[in-house]
């Protein structure tokens, strides 16, 4: 994706270094970082370790901005198990519950399809992250058998959805 995608007054664009700096302040505690970043994300983090562990320069990393161009959501995508996998999805704490998560996911789906011509999307979510799980399921994601070689099968769900399904 080379240009920004706009939808409902929000814009999806590639994340910048300053976005990643701002993102570091969105986490209330170490558990919040681990839920978002995964088991290998270093905590406590420094600016250097956060930037390294988010892999934002090596992965398709995007931010959503609202109508005032405030950074309100972040997400990444890459290929895993022959699916477009979404990772490190997060909505700014001040706007959670307002539909921004659905907007983020919808925009990431739109950005990822031209990059990867695959039949399905996928993502992982903690079982106790009920708001995120409800968001994903409302967008057609379905819980699947957890990949055998992946850690955290006792605490996470693996969800997939067809790339051709209607939102």
DOTI-439985 format. One record per residue (C-alpha): z, x, y; residue in three letters. Coordinates in steps of 0.25 Angstrom, whole numbers, padded with zeros to 4 digits, always signed. Layout:
BEGIN
ZXYALA;...
END
This chain:
BEGIN
+0000+0000+0000UNK;-0004+0006+0013UNK;-0001-0005+0023UNK;+0010-0014+0025UNK;+0011-0028+0018UNK;+0016-0040+0027UNK;+0021-0053+0022UNK;+0030-0064+0029UNK;+0032-0054+0040UNK;+0037-0043+0032UNK;+0030-0030+0029UNK;+0030-0021+0017UNK;+0027-0006+0020UNK;+0029+0007+0014UNK;+0043+0012+0016UNK;+0046+0024+0025UNK;+0057+0035+0025UNK;+0064+0027+0036UNK;+0064+0014+0027UNK;+0070+0022+0016UNK;+0081+0027+0026UNK;+0084+0013+0030UNK;+0084+0008+0016UNK;+0096+0018+0012UNK;+0105+0009+0021UNK;+0102-0004+0013UNK;+0112-0002+0002UNK;+0126-0006+0002UNK;+0131+0003-0009UNK;+0127+0012-0021UNK;+0125+0000-0030UNK;+0115-0006-0020UNK;+0107+0007-0020UNK;+0107+0008-0036UNK;+0102-0007-0037UNK;+0091-0004-0028UNK;+0088+0011-0031UNK;+0091+0011-0046UNK;+0100+0020-0055UNK;+0094+0033-0050UNK;+0095+0031-0035UNK;+0106+0041-0030UNK;+0118+0035-0024UNK;+0124+0038-0014UNK;+0111+0042-0008UNK;+0107+0051+0003UNK;+0094+0049+0011UNK;+0088+0059+0003UNK;+0092+0053-0010UNK;+0088+0039-0006UNK;+0074+0043-0002UNK;+0072+0051-0015UNK;+0078+0040-0024UNK;+0070+0029-0018UNK;+0057+0036-0020UNK;+0051+0029-0008UNK;+0040+0040-0006UNK;+0036+0040-0020UNK;+0035+0025-0023UNK;+0029+0013-0016UNK;+0041+0010-0006UNK;+0040-0002+0003UNK;+0048-0008+0014UNK;+0048-0022+0019UNK;+0049-0025+0034UNK;+0052-0038+0041UNK;+0046-0044+0053UNK;+0054-0034+0062UNK;+0049-0022+0053UNK;+0064-0020+0048UNK;+0064-0014+0034UNK;+0070-0025+0025UNK;+0065-0022+0011UNK;+0061-0010+0002UNK;+0054-0009-0012UNK;+0046+0000-0020UNK;+0036-0001-0031UNK;+0030+0007-0042UNK;+0024+0006-0057UNK;+0034+0005-0068UNK;+0031-0001-0082UNK;+0017-0004-0077UNK;+0022-0013-0067UNK;+0024-0013-0052UNK;+0039-0010-0051UNK;+0047-0014-0038UNK;+0059-0005-0035UNK;+0070-0003-0025UNK;+0068-0017-0019UNK;+0078-0020-0008UNK;+0079-0029+0004UNK;+0087-0025+0016UNK;+0101-0031+0015UNK;+0100-0039+0028UNK;+0088-0047+0023UNK;+0091-0049+0008UNK;+0090-0063+0003UNK;+0079-0067+0013UNK;+0067-0065+0004UNK;+0064-0051+0008UNK;+0065-0046-0006UNK;+0054-0056-0011UNK;+0046-0051+0001UNK;+0048-0037-0003UNK;+0044-0039-0017UNK;+0032-0047-0014UNK;+0027-0037-0004UNK;+0029-0026-0014UNK;+0021-0033-0024UNK;+0010-0034-0014UNK;+0010-0020-0011UNK;+0011-0015-0026UNK;+0000-0023-0032UNK;-0011-0015-0025UNK;-0004-0002-0029UNK;-0002-0005-0044UNK;-0011-0015-0052UNK;+0000-0019-0062UNK;+0003-0033-0068UNK;+0018-0033-0065UNK;+0029-0030-0056UNK;+0043-0026-0060UNK;+0056-0022-0054UNK;+0071-0020-0059UNK;+0083-0027-0053UNK;+0098-0026-0055UNK;+0102-0038-0063UNK;+0113-0041-0053UNK;+0104-0041-0041UNK;+0102-0056-0042UNK;+0095-0057-0028UNK;+0084-0047-0031UNK;+0082-0053-0045UNK;+0081-0067-0040UNK;+0071-0062-0029UNK;+0062-0055-0040UNK;+0063-0067-0050UNK;+0059-0076-0038UNK;+0046-0067-0037UNK;+0042-0069-0052UNK;+0049-0056-0057UNK;+0054-0059-0072UNK;+0065-0051-0079UNK;+0059-0043-0090UNK;+0064-0034-0101UNK;+0071-0022-0095UNK;+0063-0009-0098UNK;+0070-0001-0109UNK;+0070+0012-0103UNK;+0075+0008-0089UNK;+0090+0010-0085UNK;+0098-0002-0081UNK;+0094-0013-0090UNK;+0108-0018-0090UNK;+0108-0020-0075UNK;+0093-0023-0071UNK;+0082-0032-0074UNK;+0067-0029-0075UNK;+0058-0039-0069UNK;+0043-0040-0069UNK;+0032-0049-0062UNK;+0017-0050-0063UNK;+0010-0045-0052UNK;+0001-0057-0052UNK;+0012-0067-0051UNK;+0013-0076-0039UNK;+0025-0073-0030UNK;
END
